[in-house]
Structure formats: structure tokens, C-alpha cells
């Protein structure tokens, strides 16, 4: 047999074997990044981002994937712990975008989100932080979409409620000595003054890693506030601050504009935390659709427990996928995604009644739509869990 005949037959054999071993239509893979704090005192913020995205991916993949532009995609979540460190967060973002990932959920605080901002801008990617610095969302910034309600959006609503319903006239602010918490403290003070509340102490701070909160809270209580705001408080700090305030004799109310872990508060403060106000997951039981309840069941099955914050974090990946389904070219081109944000509108899949819309918002705060329009849910702690106090929406 001649050499070229051997080569030709060998080629036919390889082709035949390849045809047998490969599926008729290999499934596409859509990678989505999660970059956030998954260790240390604020770990629950980033871990719930991760768990929420993984739960959504599990549910989509169990149905055979998601159809985008006539192609079936399996969702793969690539999660990285930034350890609440700006340099690590920026390095993670570079790794994720270097893998060709266009959409990244997180980070969780201002300093890490600001460090990531130039990385995603250069890579022509889009990230969905849970940080409130206006620099991230106001033009010319164009690579970040806020995934939740900002503290300065919900703070005034909380303070008005406290003023009208609880008779609060004076207020003090306590924050961890970190940029994110301090920024929330400044915004909160401005909102309180605008509502006519007396600010007895605008700038009480404690250092990261503090375990004994008696010195700082003794200083706060000396100013005799009716209410204490724990600005940007990390879930690991909240129980100790609440418990210490009560042990020192504080009889007033306490609140924060960040999401908290009910289990941690129940274990660390118990009944002493009764009446504590917090931003709740945007899918409280009272407004949950059947899809949201199915998601909550899947989340609990995957993680062993429900985290209230997951009611907010569920929105990021769901919204990304909804836009991609409507605009398939956005899979590889975030400019298409950004353009679609201006008019995107679907029935909110997580709110019952099919009368609420899921849209992008933020026009009134930043001059452009750069925020997922999740419901505003304010919760009140009643040991051992949070109960919904009231529900609202962001108005553009």
C-alpha cells in the first residue's frame, strides 16, 4: 500500500473515532466570576454571593442549561476570595478577566470595589459590586452595577420611620475604621440632619479586630442618643456591639443599613437584639413568588441553612442571564449589555403577583442606570430571626 493511501485511511479512522466520541452539539459554557470577601470577619458577605450564584447555576444546569441565542449554555461559577484586601481583589479581577470572563459578581466593600474598577474597565468587563461609593457608578465610570440598595438610599427611610413611629429625636453613629463603613457613616449623618434629627456623635469609630466594644460604646452612650446607627457593620461585629450596648444600659433602638446574619445575632446577642433594624434580603417571605421559594429550598439544600442576605444576592446572576437571553451578543460584548440596561424590563421573577418589574435604576442618584432595582426590605430582629417591617422600592 502506498504511503499516501495509508495516511488517507488513517485520517478516516481518526475522524470516525472522533465522531463516535463527541456529542452532536457540544454544550457551550458561560463562566461567571465571583470576587469577594470569603474569610475573616466579613466573610458572610462574599460567601453568600458565592452560594447564591452557585445555587442559581445548579438550578439552571439541572434543566439542561440556558438557551442564549439558540445555543445551550452550562453555567460555571468561578469564585475567588479577596480576603477584604484591595490588592488581592484587583489581582482576582485580573485573573478572572484573563480567563475571558466578562461578568463578575462582587466585591463587597468600597476599598476592594474601587481597586477592581480600573481592572474591569481595561478588560471591557462588567462587575456587580455590593459597595456604595458613588465613584463606582457615576459617569464617567461605566464598568460597575450596584447589586443591592445603597445605605444612603435606605438610611433616610429608616430614620424617618424611627422618627415618626418610635419617637426618635437624637441619633449617634458608630463605624469600624474602614473606608466603606466611614463613608456610610458620613452619608448617614447627612441624612439624619436633613430629617431634623439631632446628631449627638457623628464619628465614633473602632478599629478592625476589636472584641471589647465597651470603651467606644461608653463614649457613645455618654451623649445620650435615642438611637444608635452601626454604620456598615460587619456581620461578625454586630452581635457584640448590640450586646455590649444593652449590657451598658442602653434602652433605645439600634440599626444598620447593611444585611446581617440572623443566626449570628441570635447566637451572639439573643433577645438583647430584639428591635434591631437591618436591611433584609430583597425577597422576604411575604413577597416571595413560587420561583423564589424554590430557589430558597435549593439554597438550603445546598448550604444546609438559609441566609437572609441571599434574598438580595439572588438577583445578580438572574439579571445577568435575563439580559443575555434578550441580547445574545452581550455574552462576549459588555457594551451590548450596557446599552440594553437602559430599557431592560421583565416581570420580577422573585416577587409574587407578577405586577413588579425587574429593571435597572440609579438615574436619580448617579445620572445613569447603574443599579439592579431590587426591593427595599427593612427587617426587625425578634429572637431568633428577622421579621419584615416594611417594603419599598427605589424611585428614579
N, C-alpha and C positions, 0 to 999 in steps of 0.2 A: 504494500500500500504506500502511495506517495505521501510525503510529509504534509503537503497542504490538505490532503484528504483526512489525515489523522487529526490535524488541528481543527478542521471543519466539524468532524464528528464529535470531537472533544467539546467544542463550543456548544453544539446542540445538546449534549448531555448536561452540561452546566446550566444551560438555560432551562432545561426540563426540570432539573432538580430545584432550581430557584423558583420556578412556577409552582411546584408542589409545596415547597416550604413557606411561601409568602402568601398572606391573605390577599384577596382580590383588591381590596381597598384598605391600605394601611391607615389606621386611625391617626389623625393629627393630635399633637399635644400642645396645649396652651399653658405655658408656665406663668404663674403669678407669684410675685415676691411678697414676703412679709418681713419687715425690718423694724425691730422694736426691742424694748427692754424686757427680757425674759428671765432675768436673775436679779437678786438684790431686793431692796425694799419696795420697789415699784414694779416688781416682776409681773403681777397680775394684769397690768395694762397691756403689755406686749403679748403675754401668753393667751389672753382672751382674743386678741387679734388673730393669733395663730390658730387657736382652736376653732374660732368662728369660720375662718376661711377653709380650714380642713373639713369641717362639718359640711359646709356648702359643697365643696369639691366631692366629698363622699356621696352626697345625695345626687349630684349631677352624674357622676360616673356610674352609680348604681343603675341609672336609667340608660346607660349606653353612651353617655357624653352629651354634649350640647351642640346643636346644629347652628353653625355660623356660615352664612353664605353657601349653603349646600354641602358643607363639609362637617363631619362629626369630630368634635374635639374632646379629648380627655383633659380634665383639669389637673394640673400638677402644682402643688404649693411648695415653694422653696423658702423656708423660714430661717432667719439669722438673728441671733441675739446681739444687740448693740451695747448691752451692759450699761445703758444710760450714759454712754460716753460719746461725745460728738465725733471724735476721730474714728472710733470703731464704726459708728453709724455711717459715716461717709465712706469708709472702706467697704462696708457691706453693700452700700448702694452701688459702688463701682463694680463689685463682684457680680451683683445681680444684673446690672445693665450690660456687663461684659458677657453674660450668658445669653444676651439677646432679649432679656425680659423687659417689657415695655410698661408694665403696670405693677406698682409696688404699694402695698398697704403698710402704713406707718411712716415715720416713727411716732413716738408718743409724747414728747415734750418739745418746748421751743428750741432749746440749745441743739438737740440732735436733729430736729427737722430743718433748722437753719443751716446746719452743716451739710445736710443732704441736698439742699436746694440747688447749689451750683452743679452738683454731680448729675442730677436728673435733667437739669436744663441742657447741659452739654451733650448728654446721651439721647436727647429728644425722647425722654421717657416721662411718665406721669406718676406722681405718688399721692397717697391719700393719708396725710398725717392726722394725728389727734392732738395737735398743738395749736395754740391760739394767736401766735404773733401775727399781726396784720401784714407784716412784711412778706409773709409767705403767700398771701392771697391777693394783695392789692397790686394793680399794674405798676411797673412792667413785669412783675412776677407772673409766670404763666405755666408753672410745672407742678403746682400743688393744689389739691382739692380737699378741703376740710371734711372729715368723715363724721363729724358729730356737731352738737350745738356748742358754741364758744361760751366761756364763762361770762363774758361781758354781754352776751345775749340773754342768758338765763338769770344772771345775777339780779338785774333790776326787777325781774318778775318775782323772784323770791323775796326781795326786800320789800316790795310793795305789798305782797301777801302778809309778811310779818308785821308790817306797819298797820295794815288795815285789820287783820284778823287776830294778831297776837299782842297788839298794843306796843310794839317795839318802837322806842324813840331814840335810843342810843346804841351804837354798834362799834365793835373793835375788830381788828383784822390781825390774824396770826399766819405767818408763812414760813416754810422752810427756806433757808438761804440758798436758793437756786433761781436762775433767771426766769424759768417758767412760772414758778409759784409767786415770785416777786412781781412779775408782770400782771398776774391775775389779782394780786393784792392792790396794785395801783389802780387797775380798772374798776375793782370793786369799791374802793374808796370814792372814786369819782362818781360812780353810780349812786352810792348811798347819799352823798352830799347833794346830788341833783334831786333826790327824792325828799330832801329836807331832814334827813336823819343826822343826829349829832355823832360824829366820829370821835370816840374817846381816845383811841390809839390806832393810828393808821399804819404803823410799820413795825409791829412786833415780829421778830424773826428768831428762828432757832437753827442750829447747824445740822446738816445731814448726819445721820447716825445717832442723834440724840435719843436717849432712852428715858431720862428723867426730865419730864416736862414741867415739874413744879416751879423752877425759877422763872421761866418765861410766862407761865400762866398766873403766877402770883403777881407779876408786874401788870399783866392784863387786867386781872380782877381788881387791882387797886384803883383802876379808872372807873369802876362800877358801870360796865355796859349792860344793857338789857339783852344783847345778843352778841355772840362771837362767831365770826366767819373764819373757817380754816381754809385759807386760800390755797388752791391747788394741792391739797393734802394728799400724800401718797397713801395707798390702802394700808400699808404697814404702820403708818404713824397715827392714823385716825383713831383707833381704839384707845391708845394710850393717852392721847390728847383729851378725848371725851371723858375717859375715866378719871383722869387727874383733875380736870375742871370740876367734876362733881365731887370728888374727894376733898377739894379745897372749898367746897361750899357754894359753888355757882348754881343758882336756881333758874337762870334764864335759858334761852334757846341757843342752839348751835347749828351751823350749816356749812356746806361746802358746795362748790359748783362743779366738782368732779365726780365721776362714778366711783362707787365703793363696793366692797365685798361684804355682803350681809353676814356671811359665815364668820369672817374675821372679826367683825364688830361684835357679833353675838358672843364669840369666844373671848374677846379681849375687853369688852365693856359691859356686855349683858344688858340688863334693864336700865343701867345708868345712861345708856344711849337712847332710850325712848324719847321720841320727839325730834331726833336729829334729822335734818333735812339734807337731801342729796339729789343730784341729777340721776335719774333712773335710766335703765335701759329703755330704748325708744319703742319697746314692744311690751308694755305692761299687760298683764293677763286680761284686764278689762277691755283692751282694744285688739287683742290678738286674733288674727284670721286663722283658718284651719291650717294654712301653709306654715304660719309662724309656730303653731303648736306642734306640727310635725317636725319642724326644724328643732324646736326646743327638746323634743323627745330624742331626736337623733344626736343632739349635742350631749344630753345627759347620758345616753348610751355610750357615746364615745369617750366622755371625760369622767363619768361617774357622778357628776353633780352639775347643776345649772349655775351659771354666773350671770347675775342680773345685767351686767355690762354687755353681755353677748347680745342682748336685745337691741343694742345700738350697733355693735360691731358686725352684726349680720348684714348690714346694709352695704358695706363697701364692695365686696365681691359680687353680690347680687346686682348692684347698679352697674358695675363694670361689664358684667356679662350681658345685661339687658341692652346697654348701648352697643356692644359689639354685635349682638344679634340684629339690631336695626341697621348697623353700619359696618359690614364685614371688613371694609378696607382699614378700619381702625385697629384691627389685630396687629398690624405692623406699622401703622402711621397714627401717632397720637394727635397730630394736627386735625385729622378727621374726627377724632373723639372730642377734641376741644370745641370744634365747630358744632358738633351735634349737641353738646351740653346746653347751648343757648335755647334750643327748642325741645329738648328731650322731655317727654311726659308720658308716664304709664300709670295705670291703677296701682296703688301701693299694695304689693302682694302680702304684706305683713299686717295690715290693718283691716279689720273686719268691716263688712258693709259695702265694699267696693266703691266708696264715694271719695276716698282720699287719694290724692295724686302723689306720685314719687317724681320729684323734679329736682333740678339744681337751683340753688338760691344763693344769696350773698350780695346781690346787686346793691342793696341799701347800705351794707357795711363796707364793701370794698370796691364798689363801682363796676363789678363784673360778677357773673355767676361762677363761683368757685367753692361751692359747698353742697354736700348732699343734704337735701331737705328732710332730715329725719324729724319725727315729732319731738316736742319738748315734754318730757315727763319728769315731774318733780315728785320725789318719794319721801315718806316719813318713816323712820325706823320705829317698829314696835317689836321688841324682842320675841322671836329670834329672826325677824325678817323685815324687809321694807314693804310698805303698803303705798299704793298710788295716792297722791294728794290731789294733784290736778294735772291736766294735759293741755298743751297748747301747740302752736306752730310758729315758725319764723315767718315774719311778714316782710316782703320785699317792697 
